[in-house]
Amino acid sequence: MRFIEDRPLIAVPALGAAAFCTLKVLKYTFNSLFGNSTSQLDKSQNKDGIIYLHLFPRSICRQHLNMSPFAIKLESWMRLKKIPYKTIETVTKSSKTGQIPYIILDGEEIADSNKIINFLEKKFNISENEGLNEEQQAISHCLLRTVDESLSWTYFTLRYMHYDHYYEQFFQLPLPNFFRKMAQRHLRKQITNRMILHGIGRKSIPEIAEIAWKDILAISKYLGDKKFLFGDSITKADCAVFAHLSQFVYVTLEYPHKEAMVGCPNILPYMERIKKQVWPDWDELVNMELFE
């Protein structure tokens, strides 16, 4: 038998087999705890006309309505438009995009929050332009892209790459300690790779903070003294801005983003107005307890 540093070579495949089995156990545990799109839905109901909104379980995070801002954006918009739906809390990702959230309607899966909104606008004959003029529609598009494609990366990078205590205090999987630590390491490695490929993962914390401050200041300046971004009515741009800002505004983790809020006194009242109108049950849904 060959040896490496006085250990049998067979130890290498043994470790690989152990890792494979551990991942299988994790997947089984996840599905046992939260289920998935096929196990939670009676197949006879796949064509029952009900929209099944799949999102991460609310119970696994503290002070967040959901760990995915895109799920909050989508659910806020669906509530705003009074579109009936049922939530499926799951860690099983879309078979099409490998992401959450997604919906299933009459057996058809639609993924990506913006695509889902576009689909539902057509399905329920909801005006896509929301009564906005062409200039406002262009600004709405830019605001959506700002929070979805720029601001989101700033706090994702900090909480998954730099803030170790995020995993213990604000995001925790209900698993035995060994498996929980393994799942956290796997998640962190996976997301870190995405951040590095994106480019923002190569930036320093001050550089990331500067990007966030400029995004927040731009939103604040456009909001001005208006009730909502485009006047007296909430739009999908408001839903998106609210979803992303809520990821750090309502969490006690000391994001540098909060420093920008000092110079933007109109942001917090704006957030509260949206929360009051769209999420009157916010306090009932959000887990404020400390994880042990």
N, C-alpha and C positions, 0 to 999 in steps of 0.2 A: 504493500500500500504506500502511495506517495504521501509525503507530509510537507506542510508549509509551516515553518516556525514551530516544529514539533507538534502540529495539530493535523489530524487527518484531512485530506483534501475533500472528503465526503461532507465535511462541515459546511462547505460553500453551498452545494445544492440543498442541503438540509435547511439552511437559513432561508433560502429562496422559497422552499416549500412552506416553511413556517409563516413567512410574510404573506404568501398567497392565501393560506388558510385564515390568517388574521383578517385580511381584507374581506374574505368571504363572510367571516363572522360579523364584521362591521356592517356589511351590506344587509345581512339577515337581520341584525339588531335594528338598523335604521328602519327597515320595512316593517318590522314587528311593532316598533314604537309609533311610526307615523303612517304606515301603509304606503300605497302608491296609486297611480291613476287607474290601474286595472283592478287591484284588490279592493279599493274603497268604493268603486262604482259597480253597482249591479249591471251586468252587461245588457239586461233588458231595458235599462234606463239610458243607454247610450244614444237613443233617438227619442228622448222624451221632451226635447225642446228646452231643457234647462241648461244654463251656462254654468259649467263647473270651473271655478277659478282655482288654479293650483298655485300655491305659494308656500314659502318656508314656514314651518310651525312658529307661531308667536311665542311659544313657551321656551324656546331655546335662546332667546335674547332678552336682555334687561334694558329697560328704558327706551327701546325701539318698538314701534308698532310692528315693524318687520325688518329683518336684517337687509332686505333688498329694497332700495328706494324705488326701483322700477315696479315692484309689486304695490307699493304704497301709491305711486302715481296712478297706476291702472285702476286700483280699487277706489281711489278717491274720485277719479273721473266717472267710474261706473255708478258710484253712489250719487254723485252730482247729477248725472243724467237719469237717475232712478231706473237703471237697468237691473232687473232681478238676476240674482246669481247665488250659487252655493259655493262656499269655500272648501277646498280640499287641502289640508295642511300636510305637506309631504316633502321629502328630500329627493324624490325621484324627479329627475330633470326631463325636459322635453325631449322626445325621441327625434325631433327635427333639428333643434339647435343646441341641445345639451345645456339649456338654461332654464331658469325659473324667473318670472311667472310664465304661465301659458294657460289657455282655456281649452276645454273640450265642449263642443256643442254638436249634438246629434251625431256623435261618433267621430267628428272631425276635430283634429288638433290644430290650434293656431297659436304660434309662439311669437315672442318679441312684443313688448308692451306697446310700441308705436304701431306695429302692424295690427295688433289686436284692436286698438282704438279705431284705426281706419276701417277695419272689418266691421266693427259694431256700429260705426257711424252709418255705413251703407245698410247694414241689417235692420237698423231701427229708424232709418230715414232721419238721422241727426245731421244738422248742418255742419259741414266740415269747417267752414270759415267762421262759425260762431258769431255771425253778425259783425265781424271786424272788416274794416276797409282793407284795401290792398297793402297799404303801408303797415298797418297793424298786424296783418297776417305775416308779413315778412319779418317783423320784429318778434312776433310770437315764435316763428320758426327758429330765429337766432337764439332766443332765450331757451327754448327747448334743447337746442344743441349745446348751449353753454353749460347747462346743468348736467345733461346726459353724457356729454363727451369731454368735458373739461373739469368741472367742479367735482364730479363723482370720483375721478381718478385721484384727486388730492386727498380726500379722507379715506378712500379705500387703501391707498398706499401707506398712510400713517397707521391705520388701525391694524392692518394685516402684516406689514413689514417692520414697523418700528415700535408699536405699543404692545409689548408682551402681555401686560396686565389686561388688555382688552379681552383676551380669551378667558381669563379667570373671572372677570367682574361683569362683562357685558355680553358675552356670547359663550354659552356653555352647553355641551351636548349631554343628555341624560344617559351617560354610559359609565361603566366602571372606569376608575382612574387610568389604568393602563391603556384601554382602548380609546378613551377620550383624548389622552395625550398623543396617541398615534394619529388619530383623526385630525387633531389640530395641526400636527406637524405636516401631515399630508396636504391639508388645506393651505397652510402657509406657504409651502413649497410651490404648490400649483399656482397660487395667486401671485407670488413673488415673481415667478417666471413670466407671467403675463405682464406685470408692471415693468419688468426690465425690457421685454420685447417692445412694449409701448413706448418706453423712453423715460417716463416719469419716475420709474424705479431707479434710475441712475442719478436723479437729482437729490440735493441735500434737503433737509427739513426746511431751512429758511427759504430755499428756492420754491419748494412746494407750497409753503405758506403764502408766498408772494403771489403765486398763480391764483390761489383761493381768494385772497384779499381783493384782487382786481375783479374777479368774477362776482363776488358778493357786493362790492361797491357799485359795479355796473347795474346789478339788479336793483339796488337801493335807489340809485339815481333815477332809473327809469320809473320805478314805483312812485317816487316823490310823495305827494300828499294824497294820492288816489287811494280809494278803498282797496281795490285790487289792481292788478297790472294794467287792465284796460278799462277801468271804470268801476261800476257798481256790481258787475257780475263776474263770478269766478269762471275762468276758462281752463282749457287743458294745460296752458302754459303755467297758470297758477298751481295746478295740481302737481306739475313736474317740479316747480321751484319749491313748493311746500315739502314734497317728498324728500328731496335732497337736503334741504336745510334742516329738516327734522332729524336727520341722522347725526347731527352734532349740536343743534340748538337745544334739544330736549335730553341730551345725554351729558352726564356730569364729567365725562372724560375731558381732559383739558386740551382740546384741539386748538391750534393756533388760529383757526377760523374765527374763534370767539373774540379775538382781539379786533377783528374787522367790525364786529357788531357794535363796538363802542362808538364808532363813527357813523353807524347806520341805525339811528334810533327808530326808524320807521319799520324795521324788519320784524321785531318781536310782536308789535301790535297787529301787523299784517298776518303773521303766522297764527296768532290767536283767533283772528276773525275767520280764517279758513277752518281751523280746527273746530270752532264753535258751530259752524254751519255744516261742515261735511262729516265731522267726527265727534258728535255729542257724547258718544260712548267711549271716547279715547281712554279715559281713566279706568274703565272696566276691562279694556282689552290689553292695555300695556302692562307688562310685568315689571313692577318697581322694586320687587324684593331683591335683596342681595343674594347672590349665589353662595353656597357654602363650600 
